[in-house]
Amino acid sequence: MLSRTFKQLNHTIKNRIPDFCNKNKRFYIQQRLLAAHAHRTNYTMDKVYLRNDPNSQELHISFRYANEHLKIDRDFNFCRKIDEKIEATLNRIRGNIEKELNKKMKKGKKKSPAQVPEPINEVVSTGEINIEFVRSNNKLEDITFAEMLTETMENLHLKVLDRTFQLVYNQPWVVNLVLPTSILAGFTVYPSKIEMKFAEKSNSKAQWYKAKMPESGNIQQASWQFCGDGLFYTTSNEDVDHYLKLVLTPGNAEGIYGPPVEHICKNVIQAGPGPCPFETRHCFTQKRLLGDSLRVVSYNILADLYADSDYTRTYLFPYCPPYALKIDYRKQLFIKEILGYNSDILCLQEVDMKIFEYDLRPVLEDVRQGFNGIIAQKGTCGEGVATFYRSDKFELVESFALNIGENIKTLDVFSELWQKIKCNEKLVERICDRSTTLQLNLLKTKNDHYILVANTHLYFHPDADHIRLLQIGFAMLYVEAIYKKSIEKYNLSNEKDLSIIFCGDFNSVPECGIYRLMTKGYVDKDFIDWSSNLEEAVKNVSLKQPFSIQSACGTPEYTNFTEGFAACLDYIFYQSDRFDVEQIIPLPTNDELKAHTAIPSVVFPSDHVALVADLKFKAVKSV
């Protein structure tokens, strides 16, 4: 009864609004056809692919069986146990083929019994579905796959009806291949996810094709045009309204290639947002720096965790179109922006773990860019701080990651400051509960300069100046301890061999204690920040740090610019007795920041702007 009602409703809709219905029906059919063909493995017709990880009991079996007379052409995939008898799997394969034949029979009888192909009738009626494993034409029986695979794969075959397949074991294989849902003209597109077994990206082949949807609405009938090689393809305005297809052939170091996999993007390439302000900034960073100069970037890229939510869209960034808050849109912008700075050291905050793994690392660690990256997760949430460095300019000596709140009570280097605050229960509870992370990376240049690069993102709350000031106090104690240990551990006779760069989103304006501590070296016990929350007020605590430090970009008017709040919160602090500032890349103008009310926007991927500064090692004076 219910089914009949739905049919009547559907019939009524089609008759009353035929145009609307037909348009949506066409779109629906196109999407279904696209989904059906979006991802497929092109198996070699005469091979059965067996895959088994050494640490797994699972055996994956894949092959394509095509028989024109039986009207079958489909892929078969099975997951069995490596210690299972082969007969059990043969029965499973036999059952699947019987099921496919029965479907063909039923479909044919619905139209006309005469349309059922005779070969199908014959096979089904006689039950002669011959399937067996053979080695050198001898049928294998009563053994497990593990036993079968202990011997050579040579002359090992699977016979399925009239077809004979060669068995191949652990050939390069693509497990998963996904393209992004948003692709903009003028930006670089690459797989948003690649998973391979028994293969390496560097030994694999990738080719890009583009096509428009044909009138039939079936993407398989499209006329695909080759447009690029490699895992990265930079789109142009000529690609707008085209679908993209990536064909990836997995390979290994031995020159063996597995079956190619193709993936078609879900949506067409869209027109880009037009000129972005960061492209103007790129005019100052067209070339990489040489010699003793290095370019440092600090950038809070706005985690998807905080950008794409109902609260964010409604209250934090209501001025930004929802599509421009989607990570698939924003990451195209901030990756193009980052690459255009040609930096040597890149410190990022609010980096989603997935973005680090599937976007930043694949792009930045590609041989053409030459970065290496390390991420330090912020507590148990899905984001953290990440540092990338040029592998041809630096060697990573050591890396440290510290959750400040978790270690306040336990680290010896924190003991003296901890003793001064531990009696304030509310203060202790609040600061120890924070998941603020400090990342330190000790880098060594080709000229034997050591640089301790620090990266952090401090607590953000408006009434927490005292918390942030304590956090930076603890952070600098840790930096100082690692600094001293590094001089001793690596036998640095001259302290000038080791320098400090400290980047981050400090969530603190220049008038607050953090900037004073870093640039003046001292904050006394009466400083106003200690009383930013009266119930948690910090008493009789002063802070100091021993390094000569300045802000490379000074104190710009804005590094964070939203409709509700705008200020300077981000800094590149550097050791001023070790480096000179050669160039500061101009920040976006107020007009650019306000062009779409505030940021993020269609041309700004984050609510922060990147800081970019060129530093140069000071010349060592001879004595």
C-alpha positions as a printed NumPy array, in Angstrom:
array([[  0.   ,   0.   ,   0.   ],
       [  2.797,   2.38 ,   0.969],
       [  4.759,   1.538,  -2.186],
       [  1.693,   2.263,  -4.304],
       [  1.234,   5.655,  -2.62 ],
       [  4.83 ,   6.623,  -3.429],
       [  4.331,   5.579,  -7.044],
       [  1.178,   7.689,  -7.313],
       [  2.972,  10.666,  -5.755],
       [  5.889,  10.292,  -8.132],
       [  3.478,  10.085, -11.112],
       [  1.683,  13.253,  -9.951],
       [  4.922,  15.206,  -9.573],
       [  6.124,  14.181, -13.006],
       [  2.875,  15.313, -14.631],
       [  2.48 ,  18.595, -12.769],
       [  6.065,  19.846, -12.9  ],
       [  7.662,  17.996, -15.778],
       [ 10.463,  20.483, -16.464],
       [ 11.681,  20.527, -12.87 ],
       [ 11.371,  16.791, -12.607],
       [ 13.202,  16.104, -15.856],
       [ 16.06 ,  18.43 , -14.979],
       [ 16.497,  16.835, -11.573],
       [ 16.072,  13.368, -12.992],
       [ 18.806,  14.087, -15.547],
       [ 21.102,  15.427, -12.822],
       [ 20.334,  12.43 , -10.617],
       [ 21.091,  10.004, -13.44 ],
       [ 24.333,  11.836, -14.257],
       [ 25.431,  11.682, -10.615],
       [ 24.57 ,   7.986, -10.396],
       [ 26.512,   7.217, -13.571],
       [ 29.398,   9.365, -12.404],
       [ 29.481,   7.63 ,  -9.014],
       [ 29.354,   4.223, -10.696],
       [ 32.406,   4.986, -12.838],
       [ 34.246,   7.473, -10.608],
       [ 36.667,   4.913,  -9.2  ],
       [ 37.695,   1.747, -10.965],
       [ 40.659,  -0.593, -11.181],
       [ 41.578,  -1.638, -14.708],
       [ 42.533,  -5.248, -14.156],
       [ 44.635,  -7.054, -16.73 ],
       [ 42.158,  -9.518, -18.187],
       [ 44.289, -12.644, -17.736],
       [ 45.493, -12.107, -14.158],
       [ 44.246, -12.84 , -10.665],
       [ 45.797, -10.499,  -8.097],
       [ 46.568, -11.936,  -4.65 ],
       [ 47.606,  -9.591,  -1.84 ],
       [ 48.673, -10.404,   1.706],
       [ 50.475,  -8.141,   4.151],
       [ 53.161, -10.027,   6.115],
       [ 51.521,  -9.065,   9.433],
       [ 47.967,  -9.916,   8.366],
       [ 45.966, -13.102,   8.   ],
       [ 43.806, -11.546,   5.28 ],
       [ 44.262, -12.563,   1.669],
       [ 42.689, -10.286,  -0.93 ],
       [ 41.77 , -11.797,  -4.296],
       [ 40.789,  -9.621,  -7.258],
       [ 40.145, -10.315, -10.926],
       [ 37.907,  -9.31 , -13.783],
       [ 35.844, -11.946, -15.565],
       [ 34.388, -11.076, -18.953],
       [ 32.448, -13.477, -21.181],
       [ 30.55 , -12.043, -24.124],
       [ 28.439, -15.183, -24.655],
       [ 27.367, -15.302, -20.998],
       [ 26.846, -11.527, -20.941],
       [ 29.136, -11.143, -17.928],
       [ 31.716,  -8.391, -17.499],
       [ 32.452,  -7.51 , -13.901],
       [ 35.127,  -7.308, -11.237],
       [ 35.266,  -9.87 ,  -8.463],
       [ 36.879,  -9.094,  -5.095],
       [ 37.203, -11.485,  -2.182],
       [ 38.793, -11.278,   1.248],
       [ 39.702, -14.673,   2.695],
       [ 42.056, -16.052,   5.352],
       [ 45.559, -17.064,   4.341],
       [ 45.202, -20.395,   6.211],
       [ 41.825, -21.215,   4.593],
       [ 41.496, -24.249,   2.32 ],
       [ 41.41 , -23.15 ,  -1.305],
       [ 38.257, -25.194,  -1.925],
       [ 36.226, -22.876,   0.337],
       [ 37.255, -19.886,  -1.784],
       [ 36.521, -21.738,  -5.018],
       [ 33.003, -22.421,  -3.738],
       [ 32.626, -18.716,  -2.929],
       [ 33.751, -17.688,  -6.426],
       [ 31.46 , -20.314,  -7.953],
       [ 28.525, -18.982,  -5.928],
       [ 29.145, -15.399,  -7.038],
       [ 29.273, -16.368, -10.705],
       [ 26.096, -18.456, -10.326],
       [ 24.402, -15.449,  -8.769],
       [ 25.499, -13.267, -11.695],
       [ 24.195, -15.815, -14.211],
       [ 20.854, -16.098, -12.401],
       [ 20.515, -12.309, -12.497],
       [ 21.075, -12.331, -16.232],
       [ 18.448, -15.057, -16.628],
       [ 15.845, -13.193, -14.597],
       [ 16.528,  -9.964, -16.44 ],
       [ 16.215, -11.713, -19.801],
       [ 12.972, -13.527, -18.892],
       [ 11.378, -10.237, -17.833],
       [ 11.838,  -8.965, -21.351],
       [ 11.311, -12.199, -23.225],
       [ 12.415, -15.786, -22.568],
       [ 13.846, -15.812, -26.08 ],
       [ 16.283, -13.056, -25.065],
       [ 18.077, -15.245, -22.52 ],
       [ 21.37 , -16.249, -24.224],
       [ 21.597, -19.999, -24.825],
       [ 25.019, -20.291, -23.141],
       [ 23.486, -18.984, -19.892],
       [ 20.648, -21.503, -20.07 ],
       [ 23.127, -24.262, -20.765],
       [ 25.5  , -23.447, -17.891],
       [ 22.724, -22.883, -15.334],
       [ 20.767, -25.977, -16.328],
       [ 23.778, -28.298, -16.32 ],
       [ 25.397, -26.728, -13.248],
       [ 28.77 , -27.004, -14.975],
       [ 30.582, -24.039, -13.482],
       [ 34.131, -25.327, -13.51 ],
       [ 36.445, -23.326, -11.214],
       [ 39.806, -24.632,  -9.964],
       [ 43.364, -23.724,  -9.067],
       [ 45.998, -25.524, -11.135],
       [ 49.786, -25.663, -11.195],
       [ 51.366, -26.878, -14.432],
       [ 47.92 , -28.161, -15.485],
       [ 47.574, -30.229, -12.304],
       [ 44.52 , -29.457, -10.189],
       [ 45.313, -28.338,  -6.627],
       [ 43.185, -29.834,  -3.862],
       [ 43.008, -29.957,  -0.078],
       [ 45.681, -27.319,   0.603],
       [ 45.586, -23.842,   2.141],
       [ 46.542, -20.623,   0.427],
       [ 49.58 , -20.398,   2.691],
       [ 50.723, -23.778,   1.417],
       [ 49.929, -22.863,  -2.179],
       [ 51.953, -19.66 ,  -1.946],
       [ 55.058, -21.255,  -0.446],
       [ 56.002, -22.539,  -3.88 ],
       [ 56.815, -20.482,  -6.946],
       [ 54.024, -18.518,  -8.627],
       [ 55.223, -19.774, -11.991],
       [ 52.651, -21.927, -13.807],
       [ 50.047, -21.236, -11.093],
       [ 46.625, -20.448, -12.552],
       [ 42.948, -20.076, -11.749],
       [ 40.506, -21.572, -14.252],
       [ 37.036, -20.035, -14.365],
       [ 34.765, -21.684, -16.94 ],
       [ 36.426, -20.95 , -20.272],
       [ 39.029, -18.516, -18.934],
       [ 42.487, -19.18 , -17.493],
       [ 44.078, -16.56 , -15.25 ],
       [ 47.694, -16.277, -14.17 ],
       [ 48.107, -15.75 , -10.408],
       [ 50.339, -12.841,  -9.346],
       [ 51.253, -12.139,  -5.737],
       [ 51.725,  -8.809,  -3.964],
       [ 52.072,  -6.721,  -7.069],
       [ 51.939,  -2.9  ,  -6.633],
       [ 48.369,  -1.996,  -5.743],
       [ 46.248,   1.115,  -5.243],
       [ 43.995,   0.621,  -2.22 ],
       [ 42.367,   4.045,  -2.289],
       [ 42.484,   7.048,  -4.586],
       [ 40.366,  10.165,  -4.012],
       [ 40.263,  13.575,  -5.68 ],
       [ 39.039,  16.715,  -3.875],
       [ 35.428,  17.8  ,  -4.19 ],
       [ 36.39 ,  21.407,  -4.964],
       [ 38.806,  22.218,  -7.802],
       [ 39.49 ,  25.826,  -8.776],
       [ 41.024,  27.105, -12.007],
       [ 44.488,  28.522, -11.458],
       [ 45.314,  26.263,  -8.522],
       [ 47.158,  22.97 ,  -8.109],
       [ 45.075,  19.825,  -7.809],
       [ 46.376,  16.547,  -6.397],
       [ 44.827,  13.452,  -4.831],
       [ 43.28 ,  14.215,  -1.462],
       [ 44.018,  10.635,  -0.486],
       [ 46.324,   7.931,  -1.834],
       [ 46.811,   4.542,  -0.211],
       [ 49.052,   1.993,  -1.911],
       [ 50.475,  -1.404,  -1.044],
       [ 53.759,  -2.841,  -2.31 ],
       [ 54.356,   0.418,  -4.219],
       [ 55.957,   3.829,  -3.822],
       [ 54.736,   7.148,  -5.187],
       [ 58.151,   7.904,  -6.65 ],
       [ 58.015,   4.727,  -8.757],
       [ 54.4  ,   5.097,  -9.867],
       [ 52.966,   6.783, -12.954],
       [ 50.171,   9.346, -12.907],
       [ 48.346,  10.944, -15.818],
       [ 45.588,  13.563, -15.872],
       [ 42.729,  13.82 , -18.366],
       [ 39.902,  16.309, -18.725],
       [ 36.506,  16.109, -20.404],
       [ 33.102,  17.731, -20.443],
       [ 30.   ,  15.726, -19.625],
       [ 28.559,  14.391, -22.915],
       [ 24.929,  14.938, -23.893],
       [ 24.141,  11.362, -22.895],
       [ 24.98 ,  12.209, -19.291],
       [ 27.261,   9.149, -19.138],
       [ 30.785,  10.192, -18.224],
       [ 32.162,   6.942, -19.679],
       [ 31.194,   8.206, -23.114],
       [ 33.174,  11.399, -22.627],
       [ 36.051,  12.295, -24.912],
       [ 38.97 ,  12.45 , -22.491],
       [ 41.864,  14.742, -23.357],
       [ 45.325,  14.203, -21.838],
       [ 46.418,  17.286, -19.896],
       [ 49.31 ,  16.432, -17.587],
       [ 51.737,  13.974, -15.989],
       [ 52.565,  13.452, -12.324],
       [ 50.538,  13.608,  -9.121],
       [ 50.13 ,  17.391,  -9.331],
       [ 48.282,  19.299, -12.026],
       [ 47.879,  23.076, -12.162],
       [ 44.531,  23.959, -13.67 ],
       [ 43.832,  26.935, -15.943],
       [ 40.812,  28.92 , -17.05 ],
       [ 40.575,  26.659, -20.102],
       [ 39.721,  23.775, -17.749],
       [ 36.609,  25.431, -16.288],
       [ 33.473,  23.219, -16.538],
       [ 35.579,  20.125, -17.261],
       [ 35.747,  16.975, -15.177],
       [ 39.203,  15.72 , -14.258],
       [ 40.305,  12.098, -14.311],
       [ 43.487,  10.804, -12.724],
       [ 44.921,   7.47 , -13.858],
       [ 47.459,   6.126, -11.36 ],
       [ 49.601,   3.097, -12.186],
       [ 51.334,   1.846,  -9.012],
       [ 54.963,   0.788,  -9.325],
       [ 57.88 ,  -0.331,  -7.178],
       [ 61.653,   0.025,  -7.231],
       [ 62.003,  -3.211,  -9.208],
       [ 60.156,  -1.69 , -12.157],
       [ 57.04 ,  -3.807, -11.616],
       [ 53.687,  -2.129, -12.189],
       [ 50.277,  -3.152, -10.921],
       [ 46.886,  -2.498, -12.489],
       [ 46.09 ,   1.189, -13.083],
       [ 43.32 ,   2.828, -11.096],
       [ 41.332,   5.772, -12.386],
       [ 39.332,   8.282, -10.381],
       [ 37.029,  10.956, -11.79 ],
       [ 36.392,  14.078,  -9.739],
       [ 32.867,  14.482,  -8.419],
       [ 32.43 ,  18.094,  -9.554],
       [ 33.615,  20.138, -12.511],
       [ 36.487,  22.588, -12.289],
       [ 35.156,  25.976, -11.199],
       [ 36.397,  29.459, -11.966],
       [ 38.912,  30.73 ,  -9.409],
       [ 38.191,  33.603,  -7.001],
       [ 40.189,  36.101,  -9.041],
       [ 43.368,  37.847,  -7.841],
       [ 44.23 ,  37.015,  -4.22 ],
       [ 46.163,  39.514,  -2.05 ],
       [ 48.813,  36.908,  -1.279],
       [ 49.739,  36.891,  -4.99 ],
       [ 50.829,  40.514,  -4.63 ],
       [ 53.02 ,  39.47 ,  -1.709],
       [ 54.563,  36.775,  -3.918],
       [ 56.153,  39.546,  -5.993],
       [ 58.652,  39.936,  -3.115],
       [ 59.409,  36.206,  -2.808],
       [ 59.826,  35.009,  -6.37 ],
       [ 63.205,  33.408,  -5.707],
       [ 64.631,  31.32 ,  -2.912],
       [ 67.333,  32.826,  -0.718],
       [ 70.933,  31.662,  -0.98 ],
       [ 73.949,  31.53 ,   1.281],
       [ 73.519,  32.627,   4.891],
       [ 70.064,  34.092,   4.294],
       [ 66.858,  32.28 ,   5.155],
       [ 63.168,  33.07 ,   4.793],
       [ 60.863,  32.311,   7.723],
       [ 57.064,  32.086,   7.542],
       [ 54.661,  31.881,  10.494],
       [ 51.012,  31.239,   9.654],
       [ 47.873,  30.174,  11.509],
       [ 45.985,  28.477,   8.658],
       [ 42.658,  28.078,  10.571],
       [ 41.868,  24.451,  11.342],
       [ 38.849,  22.896,   9.679],
       [ 37.919,  21.834,  13.19 ],
       [ 37.101,  25.479,  13.952],
       [ 36.093,  26.795,  10.523],
       [ 33.346,  24.515,   9.25 ],
       [ 30.591,  24.405,  11.864],
       [ 27.143,  25.932,  12.32 ],
       [ 28.493,  28.161,  15.099],
       [ 31.357,  29.399,  12.924],
       [ 29.143,  30.069,   9.926],
       [ 26.484,  31.822,  12.041],
       [ 28.469,  33.747,  14.657],
       [ 32.215,  33.877,  14.001],
       [ 32.435,  34.319,  10.235],
       [ 28.879,  35.039,   8.999],
       [ 30.315,  37.378,   6.348],
       [ 32.201,  34.535,   4.643],
       [ 30.268,  32.407,   2.106],
       [ 29.844,  28.875,   3.496],
       [ 31.598,  27.289,   0.488],
       [ 34.676,  29.434,   1.163],
       [ 34.893,  27.989,   4.693],
       [ 35.049,  24.425,   3.392],
       [ 38.496,  22.945,   3.784],
       [ 38.574,  21.647,   0.186],
       [ 38.203,  25.271,  -0.949],
       [ 40.503,  26.901,   1.609],
       [ 43.368,  24.453,   1.334],
       [ 43.799,  25.275,  -2.345],
       [ 44.356,  28.9  ,  -1.373],
       [ 46.693,  28.448,   1.573],
       [ 48.813,  25.831,  -0.217],
       [ 49.254,  28.113,  -3.231],
       [ 50.041,  30.97 ,  -0.856],
       [ 52.592,  28.96 ,   1.134],
       [ 54.386,  27.69 ,  -1.963],
       [ 54.657,  31.195,  -3.408],
       [ 56.655,  32.444,  -0.425],
       [ 59.627,  30.18 ,  -1.292],
       [ 60.434,  29.886,   2.39 ],
       [ 63.193,  27.938,   4.114],
       [ 61.473,  27.488,   7.486],
       [ 57.707,  27.299,   7.718],
       [ 55.922,  27.338,  11.088],
       [ 52.184,  26.628,  10.923],
       [ 49.526,  26.663,  13.605],
       [ 46.041,  25.117,  13.674],
       [ 47.08 ,  22.344,  11.32 ],
       [ 44.488,  19.571,  11.039],
       [ 46.16 ,  16.194,  11.375],
       [ 44.484,  15.02 ,   8.15 ],
       [ 45.555,  18.173,   6.291],
       [ 49.127,  17.578,   7.423],
       [ 49.058,  13.946,   6.315],
       [ 47.117,  14.172,   3.043],
       [ 47.832,  17.711,   1.824],
       [ 50.762,  19.554,   3.353],
       [ 53.184,  16.641,   3.472],
       [ 52.463,  15.304,  -0.033],
       [ 52.772,  18.788,  -1.557],
       [ 55.64 ,  20.207,   0.48 ],
       [ 57.668,  16.996,   0.7  ],
       [ 57.395,  16.41 ,  -3.041],
       [ 60.816,  16.415,  -4.681],
       [ 60.021,  19.692,  -6.468],
       [ 59.521,  21.524,  -3.143],
       [ 62.018,  19.631,  -0.992],
       [ 60.611,  20.204,   2.489],
       [ 60.517,  17.854,   5.456],
       [ 57.774,  18.329,   8.036],
       [ 57.043,  17.469,  11.666],
       [ 53.754,  17.962,  13.497],
       [ 53.076,  18.14 ,  17.223],
       [ 49.454,  17.385,  18.052],
       [ 47.664,  19.68 ,  20.463],
       [ 46.44 ,  17.338,  23.205],
       [ 43.817,  14.928,  21.919],
       [ 42.145,  17.301,  19.476],
       [ 42.609,  16.906,  15.745],
       [ 45.02 ,  19.784,  15.16 ],
       [ 48.472,  20.964,  16.159],
       [ 51.537,  22.971,  15.22 ],
       [ 53.732,  21.898,  12.301],
       [ 57.194,  22.944,  11.168],
       [ 58.61 ,  22.388,   7.686],
       [ 62.227,  22.992,   6.656],
       [ 64.141,  22.761,   3.373],
       [ 65.972,  19.439,   3.308],
       [ 68.679,  20.777,   0.977],
       [ 69.464,  23.597,   3.4  ],
       [ 68.948,  22.01 ,   6.81 ],
       [ 69.446,  18.731,   8.592],
       [ 67.085,  17.854,  11.447],
       [ 69.251,  17.105,  14.484],
       [ 66.56 ,  16.661,  17.169],
       [ 62.85 ,  17.317,  17.6  ],
       [ 60.922,  17.965,  20.813],
       [ 57.197,  18.292,  21.511],
       [ 55.905,  19.426,  24.881],
       [ 52.369,  19.745,  26.218],
       [ 52.993,  22.638,  28.592],
       [ 49.976,  22.026,  30.878],
       [ 50.753,  18.343,  31.406],
       [ 54.402,  18.988,  32.319],
       [ 54.164,  22.02 ,  34.594],
       [ 54.15 ,  19.868,  37.753],
       [ 56.76 ,  17.337,  36.676],
       [ 59.638,  18.882,  34.722],
       [ 62.599,  19.886,  36.874],
       [ 63.209,  22.948,  34.741],
       [ 59.727,  24.217,  35.718],
       [ 60.118,  23.536,  39.445],
       [ 60.948,  27.041,  40.662],
       [ 58.085,  28.739,  38.787],
       [ 55.686,  25.935,  39.715],
       [ 56.41 ,  26.425,  43.422],
       [ 55.3  ,  30.064,  43.132],
       [ 51.864,  29.316,  41.646],
       [ 50.891,  25.871,  42.965],
       [ 48.884,  27.206,  45.922],
       [ 46.383,  28.993,  43.663],
       [ 44.026,  26.071,  42.95 ],
       [ 41.868,  27.8  ,  40.347],
       [ 44.912,  29.08 ,  38.485],
       [ 46.593,  25.669,  38.582],
       [ 43.454,  23.901,  37.375],
       [ 43.056,  26.264,  34.466],
       [ 46.635,  26.317,  33.215],
       [ 47.236,  22.588,  33.693],
       [ 44.033,  21.773,  31.837],
       [ 45.207,  23.596,  28.7  ],
       [ 46.491,  21.486,  25.824],
       [ 48.913,  24.152,  24.59 ],
       [ 51.809,  22.567,  22.732],
       [ 55.355,  23.775,  22.245],
       [ 57.352,  22.301,  19.37 ],
       [ 61.132,  22.635,  19.147],
       [ 63.256,  21.525,  16.209],
       [ 67.031,  21.725,  16.261],
       [ 68.248,  22.293,  12.71 ],
       [ 71.776,  22.341,  11.335],
       [ 72.746,  24.246,   8.186],
       [ 75.291,  23.095,   5.625],
       [ 77.653,  25.691,   7.123],
       [ 77.337,  24.139,  10.594],
       [ 75.052,  26.804,  12.042],
       [ 72.578,  25.342,  14.525],
       [ 69.098,  26.879,  14.817],
       [ 66.59 ,  26.045,  17.527],
       [ 63.191,  26.677,  15.911],
       [ 60.274,  26.985,  18.323],
       [ 56.613,  26.958,  17.282],
       [ 53.534,  27.358,  19.467],
       [ 49.907,  28.482,  19.67 ],
       [ 48.996,  29.912,  23.071],
       [ 45.634,  29.877,  24.862],
       [ 43.124,  32.312,  23.379],
       [ 40.561,  33.347,  26.028],
       [ 40.005,  37.127,  26.542],
       [ 40.527,  37.004,  30.323],
       [ 43.645,  34.841,  30.122],
       [ 46.583,  37.252,  29.743],
       [ 48.008,  35.756,  32.946],
       [ 47.678,  32.208,  31.588],
       [ 49.419,  33.109,  28.331],
       [ 52.176,  34.953,  30.18 ],
       [ 52.814,  31.909,  32.371],
       [ 52.728,  29.669,  29.29 ],
       [ 55.414,  31.7  ,  27.558],
       [ 57.371,  31.786,  30.829],
       [ 57.364,  27.991,  31.01 ],
       [ 58.075,  27.788,  27.272],
       [ 61.164,  29.982,  27.53 ],
       [ 62.453,  27.957,  30.496],
       [ 62.218,  24.866,  28.29 ],
       [ 63.83 ,  26.64 ,  25.329],
       [ 66.697,  27.771,  27.547],
       [ 67.189,  24.234,  28.894],
       [ 67.297,  22.684,  25.414],
       [ 69.582,  25.486,  24.254],
       [ 72.119,  24.773,  26.99 ],
       [ 71.926,  20.992,  26.519],
       [ 72.458,  21.377,  22.776],
       [ 75.626,  23.443,  23.261],
       [ 76.994,  20.768,  25.565],
       [ 75.769,  17.762,  23.563],
       [ 77.097,  18.947,  20.205],
       [ 80.318,  20.482,  21.558],
       [ 79.544,  23.987,  20.361],
       [ 82.552,  25.956,  21.545],
       [ 81.078,  29.248,  20.453],
       [ 77.516,  30.064,  21.554],
       [ 77.099,  31.977,  18.316],
       [ 76.954,  28.613,  16.575],
       [ 73.426,  28.211,  18.003],
       [ 70.561,  30.632,  17.323],
       [ 66.884,  30.859,  18.28 ],
       [ 63.817,  31.545,  16.143],
       [ 60.442,  31.444,  17.921],
       [ 57.286,  31.623,  15.788],
       [ 53.623,  31.318,  16.583],
       [ 50.176,  32.604,  17.263],
       [ 50.68 ,  34.009,  20.755],
       [ 47.141,  35.395,  21.064],
       [ 48.7  ,  38.42 ,  22.683],
       [ 48.88 ,  42.061,  21.558],
       [ 52.169,  44.02 ,  21.751],
       [ 51.046,  45.9  ,  24.88 ],
       [ 50.854,  42.663,  26.865],
       [ 53.531,  40.905,  28.877],
       [ 54.554,  38.343,  26.269],
       [ 55.954,  40.936,  23.892],
       [ 57.696,  42.674,  26.817],
       [ 59.248,  39.423,  28.051],
       [ 60.51 ,  38.456,  24.627],
       [ 61.899,  41.842,  23.564],
       [ 62.884,  43.384,  26.917],
       [ 63.796,  40.135,  28.666],
       [ 61.845,  40.862,  31.869],
       [ 58.292,  41.164,  33.295],
       [ 57.982,  42.292,  36.914],
       [ 55.555,  41.017,  39.554],
       [ 53.297,  44.082,  39.332],
       [ 52.599,  43.848,  35.607],
       [ 48.894,  44.267,  34.765],
       [ 48.604,  40.899,  32.958],
       [ 48.917,  39.02 ,  36.238],
       [ 45.487,  40.38 ,  37.28 ],
       [ 43.524,  39.708,  34.091],
       [ 41.315,  37.328,  36.12 ],
       [ 41.048,  38.345,  39.77 ],
       [ 40.106,  34.871,  41.045],
       [ 43.205,  33.444,  39.402],
       [ 45.49 ,  36.441,  39.932],
       [ 49.202,  35.614,  39.918],
       [ 51.082,  37.135,  42.847],
       [ 54.758,  37.696,  43.523],
       [ 55.848,  36.223,  40.193],
       [ 58.283,  37.882,  37.824],
       [ 59.675,  36.406,  34.627],
       [ 62.917,  36.785,  32.727],
       [ 64.639,  35.214,  29.768],
       [ 68.354,  35.563,  28.89 ],
       [ 68.288,  35.992,  25.104],
       [ 68.473,  39.127,  22.951],
       [ 65.218,  38.774,  21.031],
       [ 63.243,  41.044,  18.702],
       [ 60.17 ,  40.715,  16.483],
       [ 61.224,  40.353,  12.849],
       [ 58.018,  41.932,  11.508],
       [ 57.716,  44.449,  14.32 ],
       [ 54.165,  45.04 ,  15.556],
       [ 51.87 ,  45.298,  12.524],
       [ 48.41 ,  46.727,  13.063],
       [ 46.731,  43.434,  12.232],
       [ 47.755,  39.797,  11.919],
       [ 44.258,  38.591,  12.84 ],
       [ 41.297,  40.368,  11.245],
       [ 37.67 ,  39.361,  11.843],
       [ 34.5  ,  41.397,  12.075],
       [ 34.402,  41.079,  15.849],
       [ 38.116,  41.422,  16.627],
       [ 41.284,  42.556,  14.872],
       [ 44.796,  42.908,  16.294],
       [ 48.425,  41.848,  16.134],
       [ 48.65 ,  38.368,  17.686],
       [ 51.348,  36.608,  15.627],
       [ 55.122,  37.084,  15.72 ],
       [ 58.396,  35.816,  14.334],
       [ 60.771,  36.328,  17.259],
       [ 64.467,  35.981,  16.432],
       [ 67.779,  36.272,  18.26 ],
       [ 68.882,  39.749,  17.292],
       [ 72.556,  39.199,  18.155],
       [ 72.646,  36.268,  15.726],
       [ 70.563,  37.534,  12.788],
       [ 69.894,  40.686,  10.815],
       [ 66.51 ,  41.282,   9.183],
       [ 67.011,  41.675,   5.437],
       [ 63.405,  42.037,   4.327],
       [ 59.885,  42.024,   5.72 ],
       [ 57.234,  41.005,   3.202],
       [ 54.503,  43.697,   3.258],
       [ 51.242,  42.583,   4.829],
       [ 47.864,  42.985,   3.115],
       [ 46.47 ,  46.511,   3.246],
       [ 43.442,  47.473,   5.318],
       [ 41.438,  47.859,   2.116],
       [ 42.338,  44.304,   1.093],
       [ 41.395,  42.934,   4.512],
       [ 38.063,  44.799,   4.456],
       [ 37.191,  44.09 ,   0.814],
       [ 34.885,  41.234,   1.882],
       [ 34.081,  42.706,   5.33 ],
       [ 36.826,  40.697,   7.063],
       [ 38.746,  37.422,   6.801],
       [ 38.493,  34.538,   6.07 ],
       [ 36.916,  35.286,   2.712],
       [ 36.874,  33.982,  -0.845],
       [ 40.456,  35.262,  -1.275],
       [ 41.797,  34.827,   2.287],
       [ 41.843,  31.212,   3.517],
       [ 42.327,  32.058,   7.196],
       [ 41.36 ,  34.628,   9.811],
       [ 45.102,  35.248,  10.236],
       [ 47.634,  36.532,   7.719],
       [ 51.04 ,  34.975,   7.167],
       [ 54.129,  36.699,   8.526],
       [ 57.141,  36.459,   6.217],
       [ 60.636,  37.707,   7.06 ],
       [ 64.077,  37.252,   5.501],
       [ 66.877,  36.802,   8.059],
       [ 70.631,  36.612,   7.577],
       [ 73.262,  35.254,   9.921],
       [ 75.45 ,  38.014,  11.316],
       [ 79.034,  37.886,  10.195],
       [ 81.328,  36.503,  12.905],
       [ 83.888,  39.132,  13.831],
       [ 87.42 ,  37.897,  13.984],
       [ 89.202,  38.514,  17.268]])
